[in-house]
């Protein structure tokens, strides 16, 4: 696997640098996924889950429009987010077909409010 966290230029052409960000937006807490989300980002995932839990947010919007790949650790991150919001929904916006397919295979599609 290519190390996408290396020096500038380490990201293969056509790929976005992997990132997970949590920001307050007009619709509340927004978690943005970009690039290839895999186990190498586990510390960031843990930090975001802890931040969401501390915030007391009653729901979160996950923008997956720039997601190019997600492994099982990334899917686990989404499920952990769901467990740590204050009873509100986890809305997933612009999910790529591959993510929707994985959620369907593991029977987790109904745990998220999917938006175009």
C-alpha positions as CSV (number, residue, x, y, z in Angstrom):
1,X,0.0,0.0,0.0
2,X,1.3,3.5,-0.8
3,X,2.1,5.7,2.2
4,X,-0.2,8.6,1.7
5,X,1.1,10.4,4.8
6,X,4.6,11.0,3.4
7,X,6.2,14.1,2.0
8,X,4.4,16.3,-0.5
9,X,3.9,14.5,-3.8
10,X,3.5,11.1,-2.0
11,X,-0.2,11.0,-3.0
12,X,-0.6,9.2,-6.3
13,X,-2.1,11.2,-9.1
14,X,-5.9,11.0,-9.1
15,X,-6.1,10.4,-5.4
16,X,-6.8,12.9,-2.6
17,X,-4.8,13.1,0.6
18,X,-6.6,11.1,3.2
19,X,-8.2,13.2,5.9
20,X,-11.0,13.1,8.5
21,X,-12.1,16.5,9.8
22,X,-14.8,17.4,12.3
23,X,-16.1,21.0,12.1
24,X,-19.2,22.9,13.3
25,X,-21.4,23.8,10.3
26,X,-24.7,25.5,9.8
27,X,-26.4,22.1,10.2
28,X,-24.4,21.1,13.3
29,X,-21.4,18.9,13.6
30,X,-20.0,17.8,10.2
31,X,-17.4,15.0,9.8
32,X,-15.7,15.2,6.3
33,X,-14.0,12.1,4.9
34,X,-11.6,12.5,2.0
35,X,-9.3,10.2,0.1
36,X,-8.4,6.7,1.3
37,X,-9.7,6.1,4.8
38,X,-7.9,3.1,6.3
39,X,-6.2,1.8,9.5
40,X,-3.4,4.3,9.2
41,X,-5.9,7.0,10.3
42,X,-7.0,5.1,13.4
43,X,-5.6,7.8,15.9
44,X,-7.5,10.5,14.0
45,X,-10.7,8.4,14.1
46,X,-10.3,7.9,17.8
47,X,-9.8,11.6,18.4
48,X,-12.9,12.5,16.3
49,X,-15.1,9.9,18.1
50,X,-13.9,11.3,21.5
51,X,-14.6,14.8,20.3
52,X,-18.1,13.9,19.2
53,X,-18.8,12.2,22.5
54,X,-17.6,15.2,24.5
55,X,-19.5,17.7,22.3
56,X,-22.9,16.3,23.3
57,X,-23.9,16.5,19.7
58,X,-27.4,15.0,19.0
59,X,-26.5,13.9,15.6
60,X,-23.8,14.3,13.0
61,X,-23.5,14.8,9.3
62,X,-20.8,12.7,7.5
63,X,-19.9,14.2,4.2
64,X,-18.4,11.3,2.2
65,X,-18.3,13.0,-1.2
66,X,-14.5,13.0,-1.5
67,X,-14.1,9.5,-0.1
68,X,-12.2,7.2,-2.6
69,X,-11.7,4.2,-0.4
70,X,-12.7,2.9,3.1
71,X,-11.5,-0.2,4.8
72,X,-13.1,-2.1,7.7
73,X,-11.5,0.2,10.3
74,X,-13.1,3.1,8.5
75,X,-16.5,1.4,8.5
76,X,-16.0,0.6,12.2
77,X,-15.3,4.4,12.7
78,X,-18.7,5.2,11.2
79,X,-20.4,2.7,13.5
80,X,-18.6,4.1,16.5
81,X,-19.7,7.6,15.6
82,X,-23.3,6.2,15.6
83,X,-22.8,4.9,19.1
84,X,-21.5,8.2,20.5
85,X,-23.9,10.7,19.2
86,X,-26.5,11.8,21.7
87,X,-29.4,9.7,20.3
88,X,-29.6,11.7,17.1
89,X,-29.0,10.4,13.6
90,X,-25.8,10.0,11.7
91,X,-26.6,11.4,8.3
92,X,-24.2,10.2,5.5
93,X,-24.2,12.6,2.5
94,X,-22.8,11.8,-0.9
95,X,-21.7,8.2,0.0
96,X,-19.9,6.5,-2.9
97,X,-21.3,3.2,-4.1
98,X,-18.5,1.2,-2.6
99,X,-19.4,2.5,0.9
100,X,-23.1,1.8,0.4
101,X,-22.3,-1.7,-0.8
102,X,-20.2,-2.5,2.3
103,X,-22.9,-1.1,4.7
104,X,-25.5,-3.2,2.9
105,X,-23.3,-6.4,3.1
106,X,-22.8,-6.0,6.9
107,X,-26.5,-5.1,7.5
108,X,-25.7,-1.6,8.7
109,X,-27.5,0.6,6.1
110,X,-30.4,1.2,8.4
111,X,-28.2,2.6,11.1
112,X,-27.6,5.7,9.0
113,X,-29.7,8.3,7.3
114,X,-28.4,8.3,3.8
115,X,-28.6,11.5,1.8
116,X,-27.8,12.3,-1.8
